[in-house]
């Protein structure tokens, strides 16, 4: 299996958006073998995937408020690891 992550964040330093920030996280991985009931003998294949999470927020001193949107592409499939469990749908927190 091959996997990679890319994270980016931009924070506004000037003007009326001073303290606001935007960013995202991209995870991509190739096909991998999954597990059912902790038993590797089943050789379940989890297909390759790419998943995107985005966020916006505002920071001022010790105060920081942030909103995240997970699984922005609403990808259906399995969690990004070797555990065989369904991926949560598009969600915000």
N, C-alpha and C positions, 0 to 999 in steps of 0.2 A: 504494500500500500504506500502511496505517496500522498502527502497532505501539505497544505500551505495556508497561511493566514496573512491578511493584509489589514492593517488598521490605520485610519487617518482621522485627524481632528483639526479643525480650523477654529481659532478663537479670534473674535473681532476685538481690536485694541483701541479703535478710534470711533468717534461719532456716536450717534444715538444707539447703535448696537453694541457699544462697549460692554464687555463681560459676557456677551452671548457667544455660543459656540455650536457648531454642527460637526457631525462625523459619521463614520461608519466602520463596519467590520465585515470582511469577506472571508469566508472559509471555503476551501475547495479540497476535495480528496478523490482519489481514484477508488475503484471497486475494492472491497475488502471482504474478509470472511467474518461472519457473525456467529453468535453463540445463542443457543436455546438451552435454558435451564443449566447454565454453567458447563455444558458438554460440547466440546469442540468436534465431536464425531459427526454432528449433523451437517457441517460444512455449508451453512446458509450463506449466500452471497448478498452483500449489501451493495447496490449499484453506486457508481461514482456520483458526485453531487457538487453543487456550489450553493452556498447559502449566504444571504445578505441581511445584516442588521444595521439599522440607522438610529441616530440619536440627535437630539437638540437639547440645549440647556442654557442656563444662565448662572454665572458664578460672580460673586462679589464678596471679597474677604473670605470668611469661613462659611458663608452661605452658598450653597450650590443646589439648584433644582434641575432635574433632568427627566426627559421622556424618551423612552426607547421603543422602537418598533422591531420586533423579532420576526424572522422568516418573511421578509418583505416580498419575496417572490411567491409566497404561499406554496412552497414546494411540498409535495406529498411524498412520503417515503419513511425513512428510518433515521433515528438519532445519529449524529455524526461521531460514532465510535463503534466499537465492535459489539455493543449490546443490541440485541434485536428487539427494539421497541419503537412504536410509531412516533414520528416527528409531530410536535404541536403545530397547529395551523398558525396563520398570521395572527400576531397578538401585540398588544401595546401595554406598557407599564411604565 
